[in-house]
Amino acid sequence: MRTFDLTPFYRSTVGFDRLFSLLDQSASESSPGYPPYNIERTGENNFRISVAVSGFSQNEISIVAKENTLTIKGEKAANENSQSSEVLYRGIASRAFERQFQLADFVQVKNATLENGLLHVDLVREIPEAKKPRQIPITTSAPAPQVTEQAAA
């Protein structure tokens, strides 16, 4: 259930459609709890997303960065050992998942590592030189020389 209305903002702002759409989308959908994840700041412009993917191998996980969306999918391969053993209790989740993260402008995926059942995706915000703040020098214009009648004669 949504408790706020973004319609007045759509009417009175220009260029913020994407931001309001993200807010609207996040308020209307319930976020699944599987798999659990952490988001950390590892530096001024560096971030890390850690996703608990125990039981998944490297070839069962895909990471796709498209525009400002990072999608992490996991699908278990068919279990070849199912004929040799019978599972009496399954407490380790191995269901397929898809987790999406909205990335800010200029945030890029640098690398991904899988260690000890955690998938670490390292991100960095690289702002182009043209978009960085720059100091503007202030100059003064020199007054024009005054021409007097004596100097003209």
DSSP file with accessible surface (Angstrom, degrees, kcal/mol):
  #  RESIDUE AA STRUCTURE BP1 BP2  ACC     N-H-->O    O-->H-N    N-H-->O    O-->H-N    TCO  KAPPA ALPHA  PHI   PSI    X-CA   Y-CA   Z-CA
    1    1 A M              0   0  218      0, 0.0     2,-0.4     0, 0.0     0, 0.0   0.000 360.0 360.0 360.0 129.5    0.0    0.0    0.0
    2    2 A R        -     0   0  101      1,-0.1    26,-0.1    26,-0.1    22,-0.0  -0.727 360.0-171.4 -92.2 137.5    1.4    3.4   -1.0
    3    3 A T        +     0   0  120     -2,-0.4     2,-0.3    24,-0.0    -1,-0.1   0.381  64.3  54.8-110.1   3.0    1.0    6.3    1.4
    4    4 A F        -     0   0   93     23,-0.0     2,-0.5     0, 0.0    23,-0.0  -0.976  65.9-139.8-138.8 155.1    2.2    9.2   -0.8
    5    5 A D        -     0   0   93     -2,-0.3     4,-0.2     1,-0.1    19,-0.0  -0.949   8.9-172.8-117.7 123.4    1.3   10.6   -4.1
    6    6 A L    >>  +     0   0   11     -2,-0.5     4,-1.6     1,-0.2     3,-0.8   0.424  59.5 103.5 -93.1   1.3    4.0   11.9   -6.5
    7    7 A T  H 3> S+     0   0   62      1,-0.3     4,-1.7     2,-0.2    -1,-0.2   0.876  75.4  55.2 -56.3 -42.9    1.6   13.4   -9.0
    8    8 A P  H 3> S+     0   0   54      0, 0.0     4,-1.3     0, 0.0    -1,-0.3   0.878 106.8  52.4 -60.4 -32.6    2.2   17.1   -7.9
    9    9 A F  H <> S+     0   0  104     -3,-0.8     4,-0.9     1,-0.2    -2,-0.2   0.875 105.1  54.1 -69.7 -36.9    5.9   16.6   -8.5
   10   10 A Y  H  < S+     0   0   79     -4,-1.6     3,-0.3     1,-0.2    -1,-0.2   0.873 110.4  48.4 -62.0 -35.8    5.4   15.3  -12.0
   11   11 A R  H  < S+     0   0  186     -4,-1.7    -1,-0.2     1,-0.2    -2,-0.2   0.799 118.2  36.9 -74.9 -29.8    3.4   18.5  -12.8
   12   12 A S  H  < S+     0   0   92     -4,-1.3     2,-0.3    -5,-0.2    -1,-0.2   0.345 106.6  66.4-111.8   6.8    5.8   21.0  -11.4
   13   13 A T     <  -     0   0   37     -4,-0.9     2,-0.4    -3,-0.3     4,-0.0  -0.927  58.2-152.6-128.1 156.7    9.3   19.6  -12.3
   14   14 A V  S    S+     0   0  139     -2,-0.3    -3,-0.0     1,-0.1    -4,-0.0  -0.991  77.1  11.5-128.1 129.7   11.2   19.0  -15.5
   15   15 A G  S    S+     0   0   68     -2,-0.4     3,-0.2     1,-0.0     4,-0.2   0.454  96.8  95.6  90.4   0.2   13.8   16.3  -16.0
   16   16 A F     >  +     0   0  106      1,-0.2     4,-2.3    -7,-0.1     5,-0.3   0.207  44.8 112.1-105.8  16.0   13.2   14.4  -12.7
   17   17 A D  H  > S+     0   0   88      1,-0.2     4,-2.4     2,-0.2     5,-0.2   0.890  76.2  51.9 -56.9 -42.8   10.9   11.8  -14.3
   18   18 A R  H  > S+     0   0  109     -3,-0.2     4,-2.2     2,-0.2    -1,-0.2   0.919 109.5  49.6 -62.8 -41.8   13.5    9.0  -13.8
   19   19 A L  H  > S+     0   0   86      1,-0.2     4,-2.2     2,-0.2    -2,-0.2   0.945 113.2  45.2 -63.1 -46.7   13.9    9.8  -10.1
   20   20 A F  H  X S+     0   0   19     -4,-2.3     4,-2.6     1,-0.2    -1,-0.2   0.866 110.7  54.4 -68.3 -33.5   10.2    9.9   -9.4
   21   21 A S  H  X S+     0   0   59     -4,-2.4     4,-2.7    -5,-0.3    -1,-0.2   0.903 108.3  49.7 -64.8 -40.3    9.6    6.7  -11.4
   22   22 A L  H  X S+     0   0   42     -4,-2.2     4,-2.6     2,-0.2    -2,-0.2   0.916 112.3  47.2 -63.7 -43.2   12.3    5.0   -9.2
   23   23 A L  H  X S+     0   0   74     -4,-2.2     4,-1.8     2,-0.2    -2,-0.2   0.924 113.8  47.8 -62.6 -43.8   10.6    6.2   -6.0
   24   24 A D  H  X S+     0   0   46     -4,-2.6     4,-1.6     1,-0.2    -2,-0.2   0.917 113.4  47.8 -63.7 -42.3    7.2    5.1   -7.3
   25   25 A Q  H  X S+     0   0   78     -4,-2.7     4,-1.5     1,-0.2    -2,-0.2   0.920 111.4  49.4 -66.5 -42.5    8.5    1.7   -8.3
   26   26 A S  H  < S+     0   0   75     -4,-2.6    -1,-0.2     1,-0.2    -2,-0.2   0.837 112.0  48.8 -69.1 -30.6   10.3    1.1   -5.0
   27   27 A A  H  < S+     0   0   34     -4,-1.8    -1,-0.2    -5,-0.2    -2,-0.2   0.819 113.0  47.0 -77.2 -27.6    7.2    2.0   -3.0
   28   28 A S  H  < S+     0   0   84     -4,-1.6     2,-0.4    -5,-0.2    -2,-0.2   0.694 103.4  65.8 -90.6 -19.0    4.8   -0.2   -5.0
   29   29 A E  S  < S-     0   0  107     -4,-1.5     2,-0.5    -5,-0.1     0, 0.0  -0.810  75.4-130.9-108.2 144.8    6.8   -3.4   -5.1
   30   30 A S        -     0   0  112     -2,-0.4    -3,-0.1     1,-0.0    -2,-0.0  -0.798  28.0-127.1 -90.1 130.0    7.7   -5.7   -2.2
   31   31 A S        -     0   0   81     -2,-0.5     2,-0.0    -5,-0.1    -5,-0.0  -0.617  20.5-124.5 -80.0 128.7   11.4   -6.5   -2.2
   32   32 A P        -     0   0   78      0, 0.0    -1,-0.1     0, 0.0     0, 0.0  -0.378   9.1-141.3 -69.6 151.2   12.2  -10.2   -2.1
   33   33 A G        +     0   0   68      3,-0.1    -2,-0.0    -2,-0.0     4,-0.0   0.441  58.7 121.2 -93.3   0.1   14.4  -11.3    0.7
   34   34 A Y        +     0   0   38      1,-0.2    64,-0.3    64,-0.1     3,-0.0  -0.953  69.9  19.0-119.0 134.0   16.4  -13.9   -1.2
   35   35 A P  S    S-     0   0    0      0, 0.0    -1,-0.2     0, 0.0    18,-0.1   0.668  88.7-134.7 -82.9 154.1   19.3  -13.8   -1.6
   36   36 A P        -     0   0   75      0, 0.0    16,-2.5     0, 0.0     2,-0.3  -0.328  29.6-178.4 -68.1 154.7   20.4  -11.4    1.2
   37   37 A Y  E     -A   51   0A  85     14,-0.2     2,-0.3    81,-0.0    14,-0.2  -0.969  21.0-144.0-149.9 162.4   22.9   -8.7    0.3
   38   38 A N  E     -A   50   0A 108     12,-2.5    12,-2.6    -2,-0.3     2,-0.5  -0.960   6.6-154.4-124.8 148.6   25.0   -5.9    1.7
   39   39 A I  E     -A   49   0A 104     -2,-0.3     2,-0.3    10,-0.2    10,-0.2  -0.996  22.2-179.0-123.0 123.4   25.9   -2.6    0.1
   40   40 A E  E     -A   48   0A  84      8,-3.0     8,-2.4    -2,-0.5     2,-0.6  -0.903  29.2-134.4-122.4 151.3   29.1   -1.0    1.4
   41   41 A R  E     +A   47   0A 160     -2,-0.3     6,-0.3     6,-0.2     3,-0.1  -0.926  24.4 175.8 -99.6 119.1   31.0    2.2    0.7
   42   42 A T        -     0   0   78      4,-1.6     2,-0.3    -2,-0.6     5,-0.2   0.459  65.4  -8.6-103.9  -3.1   34.7    1.2    0.4
   43   43 A G  S    S-     0   0   26      3,-1.4     3,-0.4     1,-0.1    -1,-0.1  -0.952  90.2 -72.6-172.1-177.4   36.0    4.7   -0.5
   44   44 A E  S    S+     0   0  160     -2,-0.3    -1,-0.1     1,-0.2    -2,-0.0   0.908 133.4  11.9 -61.2 -39.9   34.9    8.2   -1.5
   45   45 A N  S    S+     0   0   57     -3,-0.1    80,-2.8     2,-0.0     2,-0.4   0.103 113.1  94.9-123.1  20.1   33.8    7.0   -4.9
   46   46 A N  E     + B   0 124A  68     -3,-0.4    -4,-1.6    78,-0.2    -3,-1.4  -0.938  44.8 175.5-120.3 140.4   33.9    3.2   -4.4
   47   47 A F  E     -AB  41 123A  30     76,-2.5    76,-3.1    -2,-0.4     2,-0.4  -0.919  13.5-154.9-136.7 160.2   31.2    0.8   -3.5
   48   48 A R  E     -AB  40 122A  67     -8,-2.4    -8,-3.0    -2,-0.3     2,-0.5  -0.991   2.7-159.9-141.2 130.1   30.7   -2.9   -3.1
   49   49 A I  E     -AB  39 121A   4     72,-2.6    72,-3.0    -2,-0.4     2,-0.5  -0.952  12.7-166.6-104.7 124.8   27.6   -5.1   -3.3
   50   50 A S  E     -AB  38 120A   6    -12,-2.6   -12,-2.5    -2,-0.5     2,-0.4  -0.968   3.5-170.4-115.3 122.5   28.0   -8.5   -1.6
   51   51 A V  E     -AB  37 119A   0     68,-2.6    68,-3.0    -2,-0.5     2,-0.8  -0.943  24.3-127.5-116.1 130.5   25.4  -11.1   -2.3
   52   52 A A  E     + B   0 118A  34    -16,-2.5    66,-0.2    -2,-0.4    65,-0.1  -0.672  41.0 158.7 -78.1 109.1   25.1  -14.4   -0.4
   53   53 A V    >   +     0   0    1     64,-2.4     3,-2.1    -2,-0.8    65,-0.2  -0.194  10.3 167.8-125.3  40.7   25.1  -17.0   -3.1
   54   54 A S  T 3   +     0   0   66     63,-0.3     3,-0.1     1,-0.3    -2,-0.0  -0.278  68.4  27.4 -61.0 138.2   26.2  -20.1   -1.2
   55   55 A G  T 3  S+     0   0   50      1,-0.3     2,-0.4    39,-0.0    -1,-0.3   0.273  97.9 107.6  94.0 -11.3   25.7  -23.3   -3.2
   56   56 A F    <   -     0   0   13     -3,-2.1    -1,-0.3    61,-0.1     2,-0.2  -0.831  58.5-145.6 -99.8 138.7   26.0  -21.5   -6.6
   57   57 A S    >   -     0   0   48     -2,-0.4     3,-1.6    -3,-0.1     4,-0.3  -0.492  31.7 -99.3 -94.2 171.3   29.1  -21.9   -8.8
   58   58 A Q  G >  S+     0   0  162      1,-0.3     3,-1.1     2,-0.2    -1,-0.1   0.867 122.1  52.3 -59.6 -37.9   30.6  -19.3  -11.0
   59   59 A N  G 3  S+     0   0  143      1,-0.2    -1,-0.3     3,-0.0    -3,-0.0   0.538 102.7  60.1 -80.5  -3.1   29.0  -20.6  -14.1
   60   60 A E  G <  S+     0   0   29     -3,-1.6    15,-2.4    14,-0.0     2,-0.4   0.401  96.6  72.4 -99.4   1.1   25.5  -20.5  -12.5
   61   61 A I  E <   -D   74   0B  25     -3,-1.1     2,-0.4    -4,-0.3    13,-0.2  -0.944  59.9-170.3-119.8 136.8   25.6  -16.8  -11.9
   62   62 A S  E     -D   73   0B  56     11,-2.7    11,-2.7    -2,-0.4     2,-0.4  -0.979   5.0-163.4-126.6 142.9   25.3  -14.0  -14.4
   63   63 A I  E     -D   72   0B  57     -2,-0.4     2,-0.4     9,-0.2     9,-0.2  -0.992  10.2-178.9-125.2 124.5   25.9  -10.3  -13.9
   64   64 A V  E     -D   71   0B  80      7,-2.7     7,-3.1    -2,-0.4     2,-0.6  -0.991  11.2-166.0-128.8 126.1   24.6   -7.8  -16.5
   65   65 A A  E     +D   70   0B  63     -2,-0.4     2,-0.4     5,-0.2     5,-0.2  -0.959  16.9 169.4-110.1 116.3   25.1   -4.0  -16.3
   66   66 A K  E >   -D   69   0B 146      3,-2.6     3,-2.3    -2,-0.6     2,-0.1  -0.986  60.8 -48.2-133.2 120.8   22.8   -2.2  -18.8
   67   67 A E  T 3  S-     0   0  175     -2,-0.4     0, 0.0     1,-0.3     0, 0.0  -0.351 124.0 -20.5  53.7-118.3   22.4    1.6  -18.6
   68   68 A N  T 3  S+     0   0   40     -2,-0.1    35,-3.5    -3,-0.1     2,-0.4   0.072 119.4  92.5-107.6  26.2   21.8    2.4  -14.9
   69   69 A T  E <   -DE  66 102B  33     -3,-2.3    -3,-2.6    33,-0.2     2,-0.5  -0.976  53.5-162.7-124.9 130.1   20.7   -1.1  -13.9
   70   70 A L  E     -DE  65 101B   0     31,-3.0    31,-2.7    -2,-0.4     2,-0.5  -0.955  13.2-168.1-108.0 123.2   22.8   -3.9  -12.5
   71   71 A T  E     -DE  64 100B  20     -7,-3.1    -7,-2.7    -2,-0.5     2,-0.5  -0.964   7.2-170.4-117.6 126.8   21.1   -7.3  -12.7
   72   72 A I  E     -DE  63  99B   0     27,-2.9    27,-2.9    -2,-0.5     2,-0.4  -0.976  11.6-177.7-116.0 121.7   22.5  -10.4  -10.9
   73   73 A K  E     -DE  62  98B  82    -11,-2.7   -11,-2.7    -2,-0.5     2,-0.4  -0.931   9.3-169.5-120.0 146.2   20.8  -13.7  -11.8
   74   74 A G  E     +DE  61  97B   0     23,-2.3    23,-2.2    -2,-0.4     2,-0.4  -0.997   7.4 173.6-135.7 129.7   21.5  -17.2  -10.4
   75   75 A E        -     0   0  133    -15,-2.4     2,-0.2    -2,-0.4    20,-0.1  -0.985  27.4-131.0-135.7 124.4   20.1  -20.4  -11.8
   76   76 A K        -     0   0   81     -2,-0.4     3,-0.1    18,-0.3     2,-0.1  -0.503  23.0-125.2 -73.7 137.9   21.1  -23.8  -10.5
   77   77 A A        -     0   0   59     -2,-0.2    -1,-0.1     1,-0.2   -17,-0.0  -0.384  46.2 -75.2 -73.5 160.7   22.2  -26.4  -13.0
   78   78 A A        -     0   0   87      1,-0.1     2,-0.7    -2,-0.1    -1,-0.2  -0.359  53.5-115.5 -58.9 134.4   20.4  -29.7  -13.0
   79   79 A N    >   -     0   0   90      1,-0.2     3,-0.8    -3,-0.1     4,-0.1  -0.646  28.8-173.6 -80.7 112.0   21.7  -31.8  -10.1
   80   80 A E  G >  S+     0   0  162     -2,-0.7     3,-0.7     1,-0.2     4,-0.2   0.713  80.7  62.4 -77.1 -19.6   23.5  -34.9  -11.4
   81   81 A N  G >> S+     0   0   99      1,-0.2     4,-1.3     2,-0.1     3,-0.5   0.461  73.6  96.2 -85.7   2.6   23.9  -36.3   -7.9
   82   82 A S  G <4 S+     0   0   72     -3,-0.8    -1,-0.2     1,-0.2    -2,-0.1   0.793  83.0  51.0 -66.7 -24.2   20.2  -36.6   -7.3
   83   83 A Q  G <4 S+     0   0  188     -3,-0.7    -1,-0.2     1,-0.2    -2,-0.1   0.793 109.5  49.5 -82.0 -25.6   20.2  -40.3   -8.4
   84   84 A S  T <4 S+     0   0   98     -3,-0.5     2,-0.3    -4,-0.2    -2,-0.2   0.694 119.3  26.6 -87.8 -18.2   23.0  -41.3   -6.1
   85   85 A S     <  -     0   0   71     -4,-1.3     2,-0.5     2,-0.0    -1,-0.1  -0.971  66.3-136.2-143.0 158.9   21.6  -39.7   -2.9
   86   86 A E        -     0   0  163     -2,-0.3     2,-0.6    -3,-0.1    -3,-0.1  -0.965  20.7-134.9-117.1 126.2   18.3  -38.7   -1.4
   87   87 A V        -     0   0   73     -2,-0.5     3,-0.2     1,-0.2    -2,-0.0  -0.693  20.1-177.8 -82.8 120.9   17.9  -35.4    0.3
   88   88 A L  S    S+     0   0  157     -2,-0.6     2,-0.3     1,-0.3    -1,-0.2   0.796  74.7  13.1 -87.0 -32.7   16.1  -35.8    3.6
   89   89 A Y        -     0   0  198      0, 0.0     2,-0.7     0, 0.0    -1,-0.3  -0.973  63.7-158.5-145.4 129.2   16.0  -32.1    4.5
   90   90 A R        +     0   0  150     -2,-0.3    -3,-0.0    -3,-0.2     3,-0.0  -0.872  30.7 148.3-112.4 100.7   16.8  -29.2    2.3
   91   91 A G        +     0   0   52     -2,-0.7     2,-0.7     2,-0.1    -1,-0.1   0.587  52.9  83.6-103.4 -17.6   17.8  -26.1    4.4
   92   92 A I  S    S-     0   0  119      2,-0.0     2,-0.2   -37,-0.0    -1,-0.0  -0.818  82.5-130.6 -91.0 116.8   20.2  -24.6    1.9
   93   93 A A        +     0   0   37     -2,-0.7    -2,-0.1     1,-0.1    -1,-0.0  -0.437  35.7 165.4 -68.8 133.8   18.2  -22.5   -0.6
   94   94 A S        +     0   0   40     -2,-0.2   -18,-0.3     2,-0.1    -1,-0.1   0.020  28.4 132.5-135.7  28.5   19.2  -23.2   -4.1
   95   95 A R        -     0   0  148      1,-0.1   -21,-0.0   -20,-0.1    -2,-0.0  -0.433  64.6 -93.7 -81.3 157.5   16.3  -21.6   -6.0
   96   96 A A        -     0   0   62     -2,-0.1     2,-0.3   -20,-0.1   -21,-0.2  -0.320  48.6-175.0 -66.4 150.0   16.8  -19.3   -8.9
   97   97 A F  E     -E   74   0B  16    -23,-2.2   -23,-2.3    -3,-0.1     2,-0.3  -0.968  22.2-163.4-144.5 160.5   17.0  -15.6   -8.2
   98   98 A E  E     -E   73   0B  97     -2,-0.3     2,-0.4   -64,-0.3   -25,-0.2  -0.934  12.1-176.7-145.4 122.6   17.2  -12.3   -9.9
   99   99 A R  E     -E   72   0B  14    -27,-2.9   -27,-2.9    -2,-0.3     2,-0.4  -0.983   6.9-162.2-123.8 129.0   18.2   -9.2   -8.0
  100  100 A Q  E     -E   71   0B  97     -2,-0.4     2,-0.4   -29,-0.2   -29,-0.2  -0.916   4.0-168.4-116.0 142.0   18.3   -5.7   -9.6
  101  101 A F  E     -E   70   0B  18    -31,-2.7   -31,-3.0    -2,-0.4     2,-0.6  -0.992  18.5-136.0-126.6 133.3   20.1   -2.6   -8.4
  102  102 A Q  E     -E   69   0B  80     -2,-0.4     2,-0.3   -33,-0.2   -33,-0.2  -0.803  24.4-152.3 -88.9 123.8   19.6    0.9   -9.8
  103  103 A L        -     0   0   15    -35,-3.5     3,-0.1    -2,-0.6    -2,-0.0  -0.755  11.9-120.2 -98.9 145.1   22.9    2.6  -10.2
  104  104 A A    >   -     0   0   54     -2,-0.3     3,-1.6     1,-0.2    -1,-0.1  -0.232  49.8 -71.0 -72.3 167.9   23.5    6.4  -10.1
  105  105 A D  T 3  S+     0   0   88      1,-0.2    -1,-0.2    20,-0.1     3,-0.1  -0.323 119.8  15.4 -60.8 142.2   24.9    8.3  -13.1
  106  106 A F  T 3  S+     0   0   82      1,-0.2    20,-2.4    -3,-0.1     2,-0.5   0.550  89.7 132.6  70.1  10.7   28.5    7.6  -13.8
  107  107 A V  E <   -C  125   0A  21     -3,-1.6     2,-0.3    18,-0.2    18,-0.2  -0.834  34.4-175.9 -92.0 126.9   28.7    4.5  -11.6
  108  108 A Q  E     -C  124   0A  93     16,-3.0    16,-2.4    -2,-0.5     2,-0.5  -0.927  29.7-114.6-124.8 149.7   30.4    1.6  -13.4
  109  109 A V  E     -C  123   0A  47     -2,-0.3    14,-0.2    14,-0.2     3,-0.1  -0.693  29.7-179.7 -80.6 126.3   31.0   -2.0  -12.5
  110  110 A K  E     -     0   0A 107     12,-3.0     2,-0.3    -2,-0.5    -1,-0.2   0.868  57.1 -31.7 -95.2 -48.8   34.7   -2.6  -12.1
  111  111 A N  E     -C  122   0A  80     11,-1.1    11,-2.8     2,-0.0    -1,-0.4  -0.985  46.8-138.6-162.8 170.3   34.9   -6.3  -11.3
  112  112 A A  E     -C  121   0A  47     -2,-0.3     2,-0.3     9,-0.2     9,-0.2  -0.998  16.2-174.1-139.2 138.3   33.2   -9.2   -9.6
  113  113 A T  E     -C  120   0A  50      7,-2.5     7,-3.4    -2,-0.4     2,-0.5  -0.972  14.4-149.7-132.8 149.4   34.6  -12.0   -7.4
  114  114 A L  E     +C  119   0A  61     -2,-0.3     2,-0.3     5,-0.2     5,-0.2  -0.977  31.8 152.1-119.8 115.2   33.1  -15.1   -5.9
  115  115 A E  E >   -C  118   0A 102      3,-2.5     3,-2.1    -2,-0.5    -2,-0.1  -0.986  62.7  -6.6-148.1 135.6   34.7  -16.3   -2.6
  116  116 A N  T 3  S-     0   0  160     -2,-0.3   -62,-0.1     1,-0.3     3,-0.1   0.818 127.4 -53.3  53.1  37.6   33.4  -18.2    0.4
  117  117 A G  T 3  S+     0   0   26      1,-0.2   -64,-2.4   -64,-0.1     2,-0.4   0.570 115.8 111.2  80.2   5.5   29.8  -18.2   -0.9
  118  118 A L  E <   -BC  52 115A  68     -3,-2.1    -3,-2.5   -66,-0.2     2,-0.6  -0.962  57.0-149.3-116.1 132.4   29.7  -14.4   -1.4
  119  119 A L  E     -BC  51 114A   8    -68,-3.0   -68,-2.6    -2,-0.4     2,-0.5  -0.883  16.3-161.9 -96.2 118.0   29.6  -12.7   -4.7
  120  120 A H  E     -BC  50 113A  16     -7,-3.4    -7,-2.5    -2,-0.6     2,-0.6  -0.923   6.6-170.8-104.5 123.5   31.4   -9.3   -4.4
  121  121 A V  E     -BC  49 112A   0    -72,-3.0   -72,-2.6    -2,-0.5     2,-0.4  -0.967  11.9-152.3-114.8 115.6   30.6   -6.7   -7.2
  122  122 A D  E     -BC  48 111A  33    -11,-2.8   -12,-3.0    -2,-0.6   -11,-1.1  -0.772  14.2-172.8 -93.2 132.2   32.9   -3.7   -7.0
  123  123 A L  E     -BC  47 109A  10    -76,-3.1   -76,-2.5    -2,-0.4     2,-0.4  -0.884   6.5-167.6-122.5 152.0   31.6   -0.4   -8.3
  124  124 A V  E     -BC  46 108A  17    -16,-2.4   -16,-3.0    -2,-0.3     2,-0.7  -0.998  19.2-136.4-140.8 140.3   33.2    3.0   -8.9
  125  125 A R  E     - C   0 107A  73    -80,-2.8     2,-0.7    -2,-0.4   -18,-0.2  -0.890  24.3-177.1 -96.0 113.0   31.8    6.4   -9.6
  126  126 A E        -     0   0   85    -20,-2.4    -2,-0.0    -2,-0.7   -81,-0.0  -0.899   8.4-161.8-114.7 101.6   33.9    8.0  -12.3
  127  127 A I        -     0   0   63     -2,-0.7     5,-0.1     1,-0.1    -2,-0.0  -0.697  24.1-118.7 -84.8 125.6   32.7   11.5  -13.1
  128  128 A P    >>  -     0   0   58      0, 0.0     3,-1.4     0, 0.0     4,-0.9  -0.271  21.6-115.2 -61.7 152.0   34.0   12.8  -16.4
  129  129 A E  G >4 S+     0   0  148      1,-0.3     3,-0.7     2,-0.2    -2,-0.0   0.857 115.8  59.3 -56.4 -36.4   36.2   15.8  -16.4
  130  130 A A  G 34 S+     0   0   97      1,-0.2    -1,-0.3     4,-0.0     4,-0.1   0.764 108.2  45.4 -66.3 -23.2   33.6   17.8  -18.3
  131  131 A K  G <4 S+     0   0  142     -3,-1.4    -1,-0.2     2,-0.1    -2,-0.2   0.570  91.5  99.9 -96.5 -11.5   31.1   17.2  -15.4
  132  132 A K  S << S-     0   0   90     -4,-0.9     2,-0.0    -3,-0.7    -3,-0.0  -0.442  85.5 -98.3 -74.0 149.8   33.4   18.0  -12.5
  133  133 A P        -     0   0  134      0, 0.0     2,-0.4     0, 0.0    -1,-0.1  -0.371  44.4-167.0 -64.4 143.8   33.2   21.4  -10.8
  134  134 A R        -     0   0  199     -4,-0.1     2,-0.4    -3,-0.1    -4,-0.0  -0.978  23.6-110.5-134.6 150.2   35.8   23.8  -12.1
  135  135 A Q        -     0   0  175     -2,-0.4     0, 0.0     1,-0.0     0, 0.0  -0.643  26.7-149.2 -79.9 130.3   37.0   27.1  -10.8
  136  136 A I        -     0   0   95     -2,-0.4     2,-0.1     0, 0.0    -1,-0.0  -0.897  16.3-130.8-102.2 120.0   36.1   30.1  -13.0
  137  137 A P        -     0   0  108      0, 0.0     2,-0.5     0, 0.0     0, 0.0  -0.443  15.8-136.6 -70.8 143.9   38.6   32.9  -12.9
  138  138 A I        -     0   0  163     -2,-0.1     2,-0.3     2,-0.0     0, 0.0  -0.879  24.4-175.3-102.5 126.7   37.2   36.4  -12.3
  139  139 A T        -     0   0  123     -2,-0.5     2,-0.4     2,-0.0     0, 0.0  -0.839  15.8-140.9-118.3 157.1   38.6   39.2  -14.5
  140  140 A T        -     0   0  131     -2,-0.3     2,-0.5     0, 0.0    -2,-0.0  -0.916  18.5-125.4-114.4 146.2   38.0   42.9  -14.4
  141  141 A S        -     0   0  113     -2,-0.4     3,-0.1     1,-0.0    -2,-0.0  -0.768  26.7-123.9 -90.9 131.7   37.7   45.0  -17.5
  142  142 A A        -     0   0   88     -2,-0.5     2,-0.0     1,-0.1    -1,-0.0  -0.523  32.4-106.0 -71.9 139.4   40.0   47.9  -17.6
  143  143 A P        -     0   0  119      0, 0.0    -1,-0.1     0, 0.0     3,-0.1  -0.351  40.0-101.9 -65.9 147.2   38.3   51.2  -18.1
  144  144 A A        -     0   0   75      1,-0.1     2,-0.1    -3,-0.1    -3,-0.0  -0.418  44.4 -98.0 -66.3 141.1   38.7   52.7  -21.5
  145  145 A P        -     0   0  121      0, 0.0     2,-0.4     0, 0.0    -1,-0.1  -0.387  38.1-121.6 -64.1 139.3   41.2   55.5  -21.7
  146  146 A Q        -     0   0  171     -3,-0.1     2,-0.6    -2,-0.1     0, 0.0  -0.662  18.4-146.2 -83.9 129.8   39.7   59.0  -21.5
  147  147 A V        -     0   0  122     -2,-0.4     2,-0.2     4,-0.0    -1,-0.0  -0.885  17.3-165.1 -97.8 121.2   40.4   61.3  -24.5
  148  148 A T     >  -     0   0   79     -2,-0.6     4,-1.2     1,-0.1     3,-0.1  -0.672  30.2-116.0-101.8 165.8   40.6   64.9  -23.5
  149  149 A E  H  > S+     0   0  178     -2,-0.2     4,-1.0     1,-0.2    -1,-0.1   0.855 113.6  55.3 -70.0 -32.8   40.5   67.9  -25.8
  150  150 A Q  H  4 S+     0   0  178      1,-0.2     3,-0.3     2,-0.2    -1,-0.2   0.887 106.3  50.4 -68.1 -38.2   44.1   68.9  -24.9
  151  151 A A  H  4 S+     0   0   80      1,-0.2    -1,-0.2    -3,-0.1    -2,-0.2   0.815 107.3  55.5 -70.7 -25.6   45.5   65.5  -25.9
  152  152 A A  H  <        0   0   78     -4,-1.2    -1,-0.2     0, 0.0    -2,-0.2   0.782 360.0 360.0 -77.4 -25.3   43.6   65.7  -29.2
  153  153 A A     <        0   0  122     -4,-1.0    -3,-0.1    -3,-0.3    -4,-0.0   0.398 360.0 360.0 -85.7 360.0   45.2   69.1  -30.2
